[in-house]
Amino acid sequence: MKRRDFLLFRGAPVTRTVEISCQQLHMHSLEGRATSGPPEAGGQSGKDFDPAEEGEPPTAFKERTTEQLFTKLRRDLDGADVLRVTGHRWLSEGDGELLREFDELVSSFRARGGRVEFG
């Protein structure tokens, strides 16, 4: 810090950093594929479930879709100066859709003047 800035009570400029773990994005994608689809119980849909006959109810998952996840990430990046990306190699192991969405997110962030750090 410069002495003049110190004497005039000026602080260092604050940069807002958002960190994204590509491993978590990849796991979310896998989890979404594993839990998507209508719940099945003995060949019947969850609506036809009768606890007296069937025993245990079908499993119902309410997970965020990949689209909802990237919408939230875009909101988090509003006003951010730096995007720190960790574990980028995880995206190459997943499906192409996840990598396209991520590349689109990074491109739009850079277009707004943001800085992207890969670590």
C-alpha positions in Angstrom: 0.0 0.0 0.0 1.2 3.4 -0.9 1.8 5.9 2.0 -0.5 8.5 0.4 -3.4 5.9 0.2 -2.7 5.0 3.8 -2.9 8.6 5.0 -6.1 9.3 3.0 -7.7 6.1 4.4 -8.0 4.6 0.9 -8.1 0.8 1.0 -6.8 -1.5 -1.6 -9.4 -2.2 -4.3 -11.5 -5.2 -3.4 -11.8 -8.0 -6.0 -14.7 -10.3 -5.7 -13.7 -13.9 -6.5 -16.0 -16.8 -7.3 -14.6 -20.4 -7.2 -16.0 -23.2 -9.2 -15.1 -26.8 -8.7 -15.3 -28.8 -11.9 -15.3 -32.0 -9.9 -18.5 -30.9 -8.2 -20.0 -30.0 -11.6 -19.1 -33.4 -12.9 -20.6 -35.2 -9.9 -23.8 -33.2 -10.1 -24.1 -34.2 -13.8 -23.6 -37.9 -12.9 -26.1 -37.6 -10.0 -28.6 -35.9 -12.2 -28.4 -38.7 -14.8 -28.7 -41.4 -12.1 -31.7 -39.9 -10.4 -33.6 -38.5 -13.4 -36.7 -40.1 -14.8 -40.0 -41.1 -13.3 -39.9 -43.2 -10.1 -40.7 -46.9 -10.7 -42.1 -49.4 -8.2 -42.7 -52.9 -9.5 -43.4 -51.6 -13.0 -45.9 -49.0 -11.8 -45.5 -45.3 -11.6 -45.5 -43.5 -8.2 -49.1 -42.4 -8.6 -50.4 -46.0 -8.5 -48.6 -46.9 -5.3 -50.7 -48.7 -2.7 -48.8 -49.0 0.6 -50.9 -52.0 1.6 -49.9 -54.0 -1.4 -46.5 -52.7 -2.4 -44.7 -52.2 0.9 -42.2 -49.3 0.4 -43.0 -46.2 -1.7 -41.0 -45.5 -4.8 -38.0 -43.3 -4.4 -38.5 -39.6 -5.4 -35.6 -37.3 -6.1 -35.8 -33.5 -6.3 -32.5 -32.6 -7.7 -31.5 -29.4 -9.5 -31.1 -29.8 -13.2 -27.9 -28.8 -14.9 -29.7 -25.8 -16.5 -30.8 -24.6 -13.0 -27.2 -25.1 -11.7 -25.7 -23.0 -14.5 -28.4 -20.3 -14.0 -27.4 -20.1 -10.4 -23.7 -19.9 -11.4 -24.4 -17.0 -13.8 -26.2 -15.1 -11.0 -23.2 -15.8 -8.7 -20.8 -14.4 -11.3 -22.7 -11.1 -11.7 -20.5 -8.5 -10.1 -17.5 -10.8 -9.8 -14.1 -9.8 -11.0 -12.3 -13.2 -10.9 -13.5 -16.7 -11.6 -11.2 -19.4 -10.1 -11.7 -22.8 -11.7 -10.4 -25.9 -9.9 -10.2 -29.4 -11.3 -10.8 -28.5 -15.0 -9.8 -32.1 -16.1 -13.1 -33.4 -14.6 -15.0 -31.7 -17.4 -13.2 -33.7 -20.1 -14.2 -36.9 -18.4 -17.9 -36.1 -18.5 -20.4 -35.6 -21.3 -20.0 -32.9 -24.0 -23.1 -31.0 -22.9 -21.5 -30.1 -19.5 -18.3 -29.0 -21.2 -20.3 -26.8 -23.7 -22.3 -25.2 -20.9 -19.2 -24.5 -18.9 -17.3 -23.0 -21.9 -20.3 -20.8 -22.6 -20.3 -19.6 -19.0 -16.6 -18.8 -19.1 -16.8 -17.1 -22.4 -19.7 -14.8 -21.3 -17.8 -14.0 -18.1 -14.6 -13.1 -20.1 -16.7 -11.0 -22.5 -17.9 -8.9 -19.5 -14.3 -8.2 -18.6 -13.8 -10.9 -15.9 -10.5 -12.7 -15.3 -10.5 -16.5 -15.3 -7.8 -18.4 -13.3 -7.4 -22.2 -13.8 -5.7 -24.0 -10.9 
